[in-house]
Amino acid sequence: MAPTEEPRESPHDWTDEHVARWQPVLPGLDPVVEGAVTRMKKLSVHLRRVREQSLVDFDLERHEFDTLHKLAGRGGSAAPSELAQDLDLAPASVTGRLDALEKRGFVRRTPSTTDRRRVVVELTDSGRATWLGAMDVLGHEEERLLGVLDPEERDSLNDMLRRIMLAAERDTGSGPWHG
């Protein structure tokens, strides 16, 4: 920096004002910790709102999206009992969900080729397209937000957040968290 240049201040966001407001009230408040945690919370809320808007845009209820998502995560085909386990629901609840999704043309149930007493739930082309469309909205927003970082910064952020998550998982005694 040349001797006549003034040091540039980082732009301030909403959280900077939040921290400044609370520091006099809570003198022991660590502004870096408070800033990081508050930003993570605000980003989480922002991404949840984007996800919820994408569900509205694709005419999906939250539970419909969740069911399509779990089915897609199994390669587009699963037994209802597997979906019940993935969704942490009673089998009867999954049956109701599948009935509604089948009516909308998002899934189809076919007899199992290995056990005629069982059925296999399959994601239809329409169900896959709807699920992917809703996923793309959130994915584009995530890319937009993290696009302000270069690849090395994204790697560093990911590594730092992993360390924080490992501490959270270890210290709660509740095991891995599932989203």
TORFIGU-448682 format. One record per atom (N, C-alpha, C): residue in three letters; x, y, z. Coordinates in steps of 0.2 Angstrom, whole numbers, padded with zeros to 4 digits, always signed. Example, Ala and Ser with C-alpha at 12.3 -4.5 7.8 and 13.67 -1.06 7.14 Angstrom:
BEGIN
Ala+0066-0028+0039/Ala+0062-0022+0039/Ala+0066-0016+0039/Ser+0064-0011+0035/Ser+0068-0005+0036/Ser+0064+0000+0039/
***
This chain:
BEGIN
Met+0004-0006+0000/Met+0000+0000+0000/Met+0004+0006+0000/Ala+0003+0011-0004/Ala+0007+0017-0005/Ala+0005+0021+0001/Pro+0010+0025+0004/Pro+0009+0029+0010/Pro+0003+0034+0010/Thr+0001+0036+0004/Thr-0005+0040+0004/Thr-0012+0037+0004/Glu-0012+0030+0003/Glu-0018+0026+0003/Glu-0021+0025+0010/Glu-0027+0026+0010/Glu-0031+0024+0017/Glu-0032+0016+0016/Pro-0031+0013+0022/Pro-0033+0006+0022/Pro-0041+0005+0021/Arg-0042+0000+0016/Arg-0049-0001+0015/Arg-0052-0005+0020/Glu-0058-0003+0022/Glu-0062-0007+0027/Glu-0066-0012+0023/Ser-0067-0018+0026/Ser-0072-0023+0023/Ser-0079-0021+0023/Pro-0083-0022+0018/Pro-0090-0020+0018/Pro-0093-0024+0024/His-0098-0020+0027/His-0101-0023+0033/His-0108-0026+0031/Asp-0110-0031+0034/Asp-0116-0034+0033/Asp-0121-0033+0039/Trp-0127-0036+0039/Trp-0132-0036+0044/Trp-0128-0038+0051/Thr-0125-0044+0050/Thr-0122-0047+0056/Thr-0117-0042+0060/Asp-0113-0038+0056/Asp-0109-0033+0060/Asp-0112-0029+0064/Glu-0118-0026+0062/Glu-0122-0022+0066/Glu-0125-0026+0072/His-0127-0032+0071/His-0130-0036+0076/His-0124-0037+0082/Val-0118-0039+0080/Val-0113-0040+0085/Val-0111-0033+0088/Ala-0111-0028+0085/Ala-0110-0021+0088/Ala-0115-0019+0093/Arg-0121-0021+0091/Arg-0127-0020+0096/Arg-0126-0024+0102/Trp-0124-0030+0102/Trp-0124-0034+0108/Trp-0117-0034+0112/Gln-0112-0031+0109/Gln-0106-0031+0113/Gln-0106-0027+0119/Pro-0110-0021+0119/Pro-0110-0017+0125/Pro-0115-0021+0130/Val-0119-0025+0128/Val-0124-0028+0133/Val-0121-0034+0136/Leu-0117-0038+0132/Leu-0113-0044+0134/Leu-0106-0043+0133/Pro-0102-0040+0138/Pro-0095-0038+0137/Pro-0091-0044+0135/Gly-0092-0050+0138/Gly-0088-0056+0136/Gly-0090-0059+0129/Leu-0094-0056+0126/Leu-0096-0059+0119/Leu-0090-0059+0114/Asp-0088-0064+0112/Asp-0083-0065+0107/Asp-0086-0063+0100/Pro-0084-0057+0097/Pro-0087-0055+0091/Pro-0086-0059+0085/Val-0080-0063+0085/Val-0079-0067+0079/Val-0083-0073+0080/Val-0084-0076+0086/Val-0088-0082+0086/Val-0095-0080+0085/Glu-0098-0075+0088/Glu-0104-0072+0087/Glu-0106-0071+0080/Gly-0101-0068+0076/Gly-0102-0066+0069/Gly-0102-0072+0065/Ala-0098-0077+0066/Ala-0098-0083+0062/Ala-0104-0087+0064/Val-0106-0088+0070/Val-0112-0092+0071/Val-0119-0089+0068/Thr-0119-0082+0069/Thr-0125-0078+0067/Thr-0125-0079+0059/Arg-0119-0078+0056/Arg-0119-0079+0048/Arg-0122-0086+0046/Met-0119-0091+0050/Met-0121-0098+0048/Met-0129-0098+0049/Lys-0132-0096+0054/Lys-0139-0096+0055/Lys-0143-0092+0050/Lys-0140-0086+0048/Lys-0144-0082+0043/Lys-0143-0086+0036/Leu-0138-0089+0035/Leu-0137-0092+0028/Leu-0142-0098+0028/Ser-0142-0102+0034/Ser-0146-0108+0034/Ser-0154-0105+0033/Val-0156-0100+0036/Val-0163-0098+0035/Val-0164-0095+0028/His-0159-0092+0025/His-0159-0090+0018/His-0160-0096+0013/Leu-0156-0101+0014/Leu-0156-0107+0010/Leu-0163-0111+0011/Arg-0165-0111+0017/Arg-0172-0114+0019/Arg-0177-0110+0015/Arg-0177-0104+0015/Arg-0182-0100+0011/Arg-0182-0101+0004/Val-0176-0102+0001/Val-0175-0103-0006/Val-0178-0110-0008/Arg-0176-0115-0003/Arg-0179-0122-0004/Arg-0187-0122-0004/Glu-0190-0118+0001/Glu-0197-0118+0002/Glu-0200-0115-0004/Gln-0197-0109-0007/Gln-0200-0106-0013/Gln-0199-0111-0019/Ser-0194-0115-0019/Ser-0193-0119-0025/Ser-0199-0125-0025/Leu-0201-0127-0019/Leu-0206-0131-0018/Leu-0213-0128-0020/Val-0214-0122-0019/Val-0220-0118-0021/Val-0220-0118-0029/Asp-0214-0116-0031/Asp-0213-0115-0039/Asp-0215-0122-0042/Phe-0213-0128-0039/Phe-0214-0134-0042/Phe-0220-0138-0040/Asp-0224-0134-0036/Asp-0231-0137-0033/Asp-0229-0143-0030/Leu-0225-0143-0025/Leu-0223-0149-0021/Leu-0224-0147-0014/Glu-0227-0152-0010/Glu-0227-0151-0003/Glu-0220-0154+0000/Arg-0218-0151+0006/Arg-0212-0153+0009/Arg-0211-0161+0009/His-0217-0164+0012/His-0216-0172+0012/His-0216-0175+0005/Glu-0219-0172+0000/Glu-0218-0175-0006/Glu-0211-0175-0009/Phe-0208-0169-0008/Phe-0201-0168-0010/Phe-0196-0173-0006/Asp-0197-0173+0000/Asp-0193-0177+0004/Asp-0194-0185+0002/Thr-0200-0187+0000/Thr-0201-0194-0002/Thr-0197-0195-0009/Leu-0198-0190-0014/Leu-0195-0190-0020/Leu-0187-0190-0019/His-0185-0186-0015/His-0178-0185-0013/His-0175-0192-0011/Lys-0178-0195-0006/Lys-0175-0201-0003/Lys-0176-0207-0009/Leu-0181-0207-0013/Leu-0181-0212-0018/Leu-0176-0211-0023/Ala-0175-0204-0025/Ala-0169-0203-0030/Ala-0163-0205-0027/Gly-0162-0204-0020/Gly-0155-0206-0017/Gly-0154-0213-0017/Arg-0159-0217-0019/Arg-0158-0224-0019/Arg-0158-0227-0026/Gly-0157-0222-0031/Gly-0156-0223-0038/Gly-0163-0223-0041/Gly-0168-0221-0038/Gly-0175-0220-0041/Gly-0179-0226-0040/Ser-0177-0231-0036/Ser-0181-0237-0035/Ser-0180-0240-0028/Ala-0185-0241-0025/Ala-0184-0244-0018/Ala-0190-0247-0016/Ala-0190-0252-0011/Ala-0196-0255-0007/Ala-0199-0249-0003/Pro-0205-0250-0002/Pro-0208-0245+0003/Pro-0205-0245+0010/Ser-0203-0251+0012/Ser-0200-0252+0019/Ser-0194-0248+0019/Glu-0190-0248+0014/Glu-0184-0244+0013/Glu-0185-0237+0014/Leu-0190-0235+0010/Leu-0192-0227+0011/Leu-0194-0226+0018/Ala-0198-0230+0021/Ala-0201-0229+0028/Ala-0195-0228+0032/Gln-0189-0232+0031/Gln-0183-0232+0036/Gln-0180-0225+0034/Asp-0179-0224+0028/Asp-0175-0218+0026/Asp-0179-0211+0028/Leu-0185-0211+0028/Leu-0189-0206+0030/Leu-0191-0206+0038/Asp-0189-0211+0041/Asp-0190-0212+0048/Asp-0198-0211+0050/Leu-0202-0215+0046/Leu-0209-0215+0046/Leu-0212-0222+0047/Ala-0218-0223+0049/Ala-0221-0229+0049/Ala-0223-0231+0042/Pro-0223-0237+0041/Pro-0225-0240+0034/Pro-0231-0237+0031/Ala-0236-0237+0036/Ala-0243-0234+0034/Ala-0243-0227+0031/Ser-0238-0223+0035/Ser-0238-0216+0033/Ser-0234-0215+0026/Val-0230-0220+0024/Val-0227-0220+0018/Val-0232-0222+0012/Thr-0236-0227+0014/Thr-0241-0229+0009/Thr-0245-0223+0007/Gly-0247-0219+0012/Gly-0251-0213+0010/Gly-0248-0208+0006/Arg-0241-0207+0007/Arg-0237-0203+0003/Arg-0237-0206-0004/Leu-0235-0212-0004/Leu-0235-0215-0011/Leu-0241-0215-0015/Asp-0247-0216-0012/Asp-0253-0215-0015/Asp-0254-0208-0019/Ala-0252-0203-0015/Ala-0253-0196-0017/Ala-0248-0195-0023/Leu-0242-0197-0022/Leu-0237-0196-0027/Leu-0238-0200-0034/Glu-0241-0206-0033/Glu-0243-0210-0038/Glu-0249-0207-0042/Lys-0254-0204-0039/Lys-0259-0200-0042/Lys-0257-0195-0046/Arg-0251-0191-0044/Arg-0248-0186-0047/Arg-0244-0188-0053/Gly-0242-0195-0054/Gly-0238-0197-0059/Gly-0231-0197-0057/Phe-0229-0196-0051/Phe-0222-0195-0049/Phe-0218-0201-0048/Val-0222-0206-0045/Val-0220-0213-0044/Val-0224-0218-0047/Arg-0222-0224-0048/Arg-0226-0230-0049/Arg-0224-0236-0045/Arg-0229-0240-0043/Arg-0227-0246-0040/Arg-0228-0252-0044/Thr-0223-0256-0044/Thr-0223-0262-0048/Thr-0222-0268-0044/Pro-0224-0274-0046/Pro-0223-0280-0042/Pro-0215-0281-0042/Ser-0212-0284-0037/Ser-0205-0286-0036/Ser-0204-0292-0041/Thr-0199-0292-0044/Thr-0197-0297-0048/Thr-0194-0303-0044/Thr-0192-0302-0038/Thr-0190-0307-0034/Thr-0195-0310-0029/Asp-0200-0306-0027/Asp-0205-0308-0022/Asp-0211-0305-0024/Arg-0216-0309-0026/Arg-0222-0307-0029/Arg-0227-0303-0023/Arg-0225-0305-0017/Arg-0229-0301-0011/Arg-0227-0294-0010/Arg-0221-0292-0013/Arg-0218-0286-0012/Arg-0219-0281-0018/Val-0219-0275-0017/Val-0219-0270-0023/Val-0212-0266-0023/Val-0211-0263-0028/Val-0205-0259-0029/Val-0208-0252-0031/Val-0206-0247-0028/Val-0208-0240-0030/Val-0202-0237-0034/Glu-0204-0234-0040/Glu-0200-0231-0045/Glu-0202-0224-0046/Leu-0197-0220-0047/Leu-0197-0213-0049/Leu-0199-0213-0056/Thr-0204-0209-0058/Thr-0206-0209-0065/Thr-0202-0203-0068/Asp-0202-0202-0075/Asp-0198-0197-0078/Asp-0201-0190-0075/Ser-0208-0190-0074/Ser-0211-0184-0072/Ser-0208-0182-0065/Gly-0208-0187-0061/Gly-0206-0187-0054/Gly-0199-0185-0053/Arg-0194-0188-0058/Arg-0187-0186-0058/Arg-0186-0179-0060/Ala-0190-0177-0065/Ala-0189-0170-0068/Ala-0192-0165-0063/Thr-0197-0166-0059/Thr-0200-0161-0054/Thr-0195-0161-0048/Trp-0192-0167-0046/Trp-0187-0167-0040/Trp-0181-0163-0043/Leu-0178-0164-0049/Leu-0172-0161-0051/Leu-0173-0154-0052/Gly-0179-0152-0054/Gly-0181-0144-0055/Gly-0180-0141-0048/Ala-0183-0144-0043/Ala-0183-0141-0036/Ala-0176-0141-0034/Met-0172-0146-0035/Met-0165-0146-0033/Met-0161-0141-0036/Asp-0162-0140-0043/Asp-0158-0135-0046/Asp-0159-0128-0044/Val-0165-0126-0042/Val-0166-0120-0039/Val-0161-0119-0033/Leu-0161-0123-0028/Leu-0157-0123-0022/Leu-0149-0123-0024/Gly-0148-0128-0029/Gly-0141-0128-0031/Gly-0138-0122-0034/His-0142-0119-0038/His-0140-0113-0041/His-0139-0107-0036/Glu-0143-0107-0031/Glu-0142-0102-0026/Glu-0136-0104-0022/Glu-0134-0110-0020/Glu-0128-0112-0017/Glu-0122-0110-0021/Glu-0122-0111-0027/Glu-0117-0110-0032/Glu-0116-0102-0032/Arg-0121-0098-0032/Arg-0121-0091-0032/Arg-0117-0088-0026/Leu-0120-0091-0020/Leu-0117-0089-0014/Leu-0109-0091-0013/Leu-0108-0097-0014/Leu-0101-0099-0014/Leu-0097-0097-0019/Gly-0100-0095-0025/Gly-0096-0092-0030/Gly-0092-0086-0029/Val-0093-0083-0023/Val-0089-0077-0021/Val-0082-0079-0018/Leu-0081-0086-0017/Leu-0075-0088-0015/Leu-0071-0092-0020/Asp-0065-0091-0020/Asp-0061-0095-0025/Asp-0061-0103-0023/Pro-0059-0107-0027/Pro-0059-0114-0026/Pro-0055-0116-0019/Glu-0050-0113-0018/Glu-0046-0115-0012/Glu-0050-0112-0006/Glu-0053-0106-0006/Glu-0057-0104-0001/Glu-0063-0109+0001/Arg-0066-0111-0005/Arg-0072-0116-0004/Arg-0069-0122+0000/Asp-0063-0125-0002/Asp-0060-0130+0001/Asp-0059-0129+0008/Ser-0056-0123+0010/Ser-0055-0122+0017/Ser-0061-0121+0021/Leu-0066-0118+0018/Leu-0072-0117+0022/Leu-0075-0124+0023/Asn-0075-0128+0018/Asn-0078-0135+0019/Asn-0074-0138+0024/Asp-0068-0138+0024/Asp-0064-0142+0029/Asp-0065-0139+0036/Met-0066-0132+0037/Met-0067-0129+0043/Met-0074-0131+0046/Leu-0079-0131+0042/Leu-0086-0133+0044/Leu-0086-0140+0046/Arg-0082-0144+0042/Arg-0082-0152+0044/Arg-0079-0152+0051/Arg-0074-0149+0053/Arg-0071-0149+0060/Arg-0076-0147+0065/Ile-0080-0142+0063/Ile-0085-0139+0068/Ile-0091-0145+0069/Met-0093-0148+0063/Met-0098-0153+0063/Met-0096-0159+0067/Leu-0089-0161+0066/Leu-0087-0167+0070/Leu-0087-0165+0077/Ala-0085-0159+0079/Ala-0086-0157+0087/Ala-0093-0157+0089/Ala-0097-0155+0085/Ala-0105-0155+0087/Ala-0107-0162+0087/Glu-0106-0166+0083/Glu-0108-0173+0083/Glu-0105-0177+0089/Arg-0099-0176+0090/Arg-0095-0179+0095/Arg-0098-0177+0102/Asp-0099-0171+0103/Asp-0101-0168+0110/Asp-0108-0169+0111/Thr-0112-0170+0106/Thr-0119-0171+0108/Thr-0121-0178+0110/Gly-0117-0183+0108/Gly-0118-0190+0109/Gly-0124-0192+0105/Ser-0126-0188+0101/Ser-0132-0191+0097/Ser-0130-0194+0090/Gly-0123-0194+0089/Gly-0121-0197+0083/Gly-0122-0193+0077/Pro-0121-0195+0071/Pro-0121-0191+0065/Pro-0128-0188+0064/Trp-0128-0182+0062/Trp-0134-0178+0060/Trp-0136-0180+0053/His-0143-0180+0052/His-0145-0182+0045/His-0150-0176+0044/Gly-0149-0173+0037/Gly-0153-0168+0035/Gly-0159-0170+0031/
***
